[in-house]
């Protein structure tokens, strides 16, 4: 077999690996890091920055990579079939007593299997793993050949992208551009790296991590359960109400009717005192204020928005059966963001 043939096969496998690495490197790279490298004077970062910052440009960049992968794979298959298959026919025919037609078919199958293994391992899995492990270095190392490929493949990218959009519109599938998406775990890692790199102070890192966790929690995770609440019965006598209010440090107390899981309102201690001074003892039902109810599955970062929408300080958290399971306040959300209240600070109202 001619050394030129082996060199051609190796070149095509490496070309495929280059495009695979470029695709995964461009998608996985951190834009902030590329921007910082560009500001520091890196020429490769300046070349790459327009692609990672613009979704449309990134889509064309990925399109060039995919065309390059397809073209190199097709050329590799054609080259191997034209050279290796013919060279294997005599050996297979002699070794297994095959007819020329059978030996030809067997040689094609052998070459296809060998090329598939080499292509998957050397042209796909290895460059993909390297790009995912070292996205910045990979993206910078491949940006120049990808820019050349963009110039060469520009007409093909336009035609193929247009055909893809047409098919998506015909099937009524939303068209989404390539972008940089990070899981919460990856964002947490980015925050830690920013702190290690001196871009964030320790307390800033903690606040950002708490804010990240807040989006993954629910109202039931922040609420104070019923068993820990100071509550009033709607049928309580005046003496019971005064005794409960006097023994409680809270400025708002939930009021239930029948069972604690049936909260019907909120009593403000300020309202109680004002009405008592003006009128003397009054039924608790005349002093109650409406209470807001939210489902326990509501995202924690939506709790504040719902409370502001209803102009309420606290809300009853309900379970799947619609019964009260606990109480959540704005203070509970703030504690989740900035940490628990210092020892000795005034107790929060409402629970």
N, C-alpha and C positions, 0 to 999 in steps of 0.2 A: 504494500500500500504506500502511495506516495506521501512523503512528509508534508507536502502542501495540502493534501486532503485532511490529514490530522490537524494541521495548523488551522485550516478553515473551520473544522468542527469545533476546535477549542475557542476560536475567535467568536463563533456564533453563540456558544454557550456563555462566554464571558459577556457578550453583548446583551443577551437575555438577562443575565445577572445584574448588569448595569442598570437596565430599565426597571427591574423589580426593586432594586435598592433605591433608585431615584424616586419611585412612586411612594414607597413606605417611608422613606426619609422625609419627603416633602410634607406628607400628611402628619407625621409624628413629631416634627420639629416644633420647638417653642418659638412663637413669633417674637415674644419679648426678648429672648436670647439673641435671635437673629438681628433684631433691631439694635440691641446693645452692641453687638459685634460690628454692625454697619457704622454705628456712631463712633466706634473705636478705630475705624479706618480699614476694616476688612473688605477687600474688593469682591471676594466671593459672596460675602453676606449682602453687599449692595446689589449684586446680581439677583440673589435669591429673594430678597425682601419684597419686591413688587408682586411676586407670585404667591407668597404665603400670606400677604396682607389683603389680597383681593380674591374673593371666591371665584369670580369668573376667570381670572388668570390662572388660579390654581386648578380649575376644571380643565383648561386647555393644557396645562402642564401634565396633569394626570393622563389626559387623552393622548399626548405624545408618548408617554411611557407605555401605555397600553398598545398603541400601534407598534411601537418598537418591539415589544414582547411578541406580538403576533407575527410580525414580519420575520424576526430572527428565528422563531420556532418553525415557521413554514420553510424558510431557506435551509435550516438545519435538516429537516425531514427530507427535503428534495435532494440535498447533497448526499446525505447518508444512503438514501435509496438508490441513487445513481452510482454510487461507488461501493459501499460495503455490501449491499445485497448481491451484486454480481460477483464479488470476490468470494462470498461464502458458498455460492451454489455448488462448485465442484467438490468442496470439502464435505458438505452435507450429503450430497448425492453418494459419495464414496463411503462415508461413515455409516449411513443408515439405509443404503441400498434404495434410494429414492429415484423416481423418474425426474427428468429435468424440470417439468412443471411443478412437481411436488417440492423439489429442492428450492425452486424459486419462491414458492409460497412460504416455505419454512424459513428461508433466509430473510424475507421481508418481516416475518413475525419476530425473529430473533433480533434483528436490527431495531425494530420498533420498540421492543421491550427494553433493550439496552439503552437506547437513546432516551426513552421516557424516564428511566431510572436516573441517568446522568443529568437530564434536564431538570427533573424535580429536585434532586439533591443539590447539584451545583448551581443551577440556574434559578431556582425558586427558594428552597428552604434556607440555604446558607445565607444568601444576600438579604432575605427577609429578616432572619434572626439578627444579623449584624445591623440592619437599618433600624430595627426596633430597639436594639440595645444602645446604639450610638446614632440617634437620629440627626443630631446637629452635624457631626462630622460627615455622615453619609450624604446628607442633603447638600452640604457645601462641596463635597468632592465630586458630585454628579451634576452640579448645576450648569457647568459649561457645555458638556455634551448634550444635555437636555435643551439648552438654548439653541444649539445647532439643529437638533432634531425638530424643535418647534418650527424653525425656518423651513426645513425640508418637508415636514409633514403638514404644514399649514393648510394646503388645499384639502388634503384627506381629512384633517380634523374638522374643517368646516362642513364637508359633505357628510361625514359620518355623524357628527353632532346634530346636524339638521335632520338626518334620517331618524336618529334616536329620539329627538324631540317630537317628530311627527308621530312615531309609534306611541310614545307616551301620551300625546294628546288624543290619539285615536282610542286608546284604552282608558282615557280619563285618569291617568296617574299623575299625581303632583310632581313637578320637576324640581329637583333639589340639586343645588350646586355643592361641590366638594367644600368642606370646611374643616376647621380644627375643633374636634370634639374631645372633651376630657371628662372622664368619670370623676365622681366625688373623691375617690381614692387618689387619682392622679392630681387633682387640684390640691388636695391635702399635701401631697408630696411636693408640689410646686411651692406651696407656702413655706414648707420646711426648708427647701433649697434656697428660697429668697432670704429666709432668716439666716441660714448658714453663710450666705453670700454677703451679708451685711446690709441688705436692702430693707429689712424689717427688724424692728425691735421685738424683744421677747413678748411684751404685753400686746403688741400689734398682732403678732402671730397667733396668740391665744384668742384674741377677739375674732380674727378671721376664721379660725378653726371652729369656734363656737357658732359663728354665723353659718358656716358650712353645715355643721351638724343640725342646726335649726331647721334647715330645709328638708332634712330627712326624717324629722320627728313629727309627731301628731299632737293634737290638743290633749288627748288622753295621757300622753307622756309628760305633759307639763302640769296637769291639773292637780289640785289637792283633793284626795278622795273624801267621800262623805264622812267616813269615820273620823277624819281629822278636822272637820269643820265645826265651828260654833254656830248653831242654828237655833231658830225660834219656830215654835208651832204657831200657826195662824189662829189657833184656839187658845193660846196661852193667856193666863190672867195677867192683869197689869203688874201685879207684884212679881210674877215669874219673869215678865219682860224686863222689869227694872233690875231684878237680881242677875239675869243673864248679861244684860248690857253692862252693869257695873263690874262684873267679874271678867269681862272680855276686853282685850286691848284693841279690838278692831272697830273701825268706823262704819263698816257696812256688814250686816248680818243677813244671810239668806233665810227666807221664811218658807216653810213647807206646810202642806195641808194633808193630814191623814198619815202619810209615811214620809220619811226623809227623802226618799227617791222621787217625791212629787213636789218639787220646789216651784212655788207660785209667785215669788216676788223677792224684793230686797228691802230691808229696813235700814235707813241711814240714821245713825245715832243723833246727828245734828237735827234732823227733822223731828225726832222723838222729843228732844229737849225743847225745841222751839214751840211745838204744839202743846207740850205739857205746861210750859210757862204761860202760854196764851189761853188755854182752855182747860188745863188739868188732864186727868187720865182720859184717853181716847182709845177706841178699839184699834188693834194693830192693823186691821184691814184697811183702815182709812189712811194709814201712814205708808203702806207698802208702795214701792215703785215697781214697774214692770221689769222682768228679768229677761235677758237675751239667752237663747239656747243655741248651741252649736254642736254638730256631730263630733264624736270622738275621733273620727278619721280625718277631720280637717287638718291640713298641713299647718304645722306650728307657725310658719312665717305668714300664714293667712289670718292668724288669730287677731293680731293687732289691727289689720285692715278691717276685719269684721267688727271689732269693737269700736273703731273710729267711725265706721259707717253707721252704727247704731248709737253713737255717742254714749257708750257705756264703758264703765271701768272694769267690769267683770262679766263673765258669762257662765251659764250652767253647761257642763259637758254631758251629753247624753250618750247612752249605749245603743246597741242595735235595736232594742225594744222601745226606745224613746224615753227611758227612765233616766233620771239624773244619776250620774256616776261620780261627779265631783264638780269642782269650781276652778276656773282659770281666770287670772287677772293679767293686766298689762305688766304688773310687777313680775309675774312668773316668767313672762317672755324676756323681760330685761335681765332677770337673773340668769337665764340661759345664755344670753349674749355676753354679759359682762362679768358673770360669776356671782356666787351667792353674796348676800348682804353681810357686811362685817359684823362680828360679834358685838353685841351691845347696841346696834342700830335699832331704831324704832321698828316694831313689827309692822308688816304690810297690812293694809286694810282688806277686808272682804273674806277672811278665812281665819 
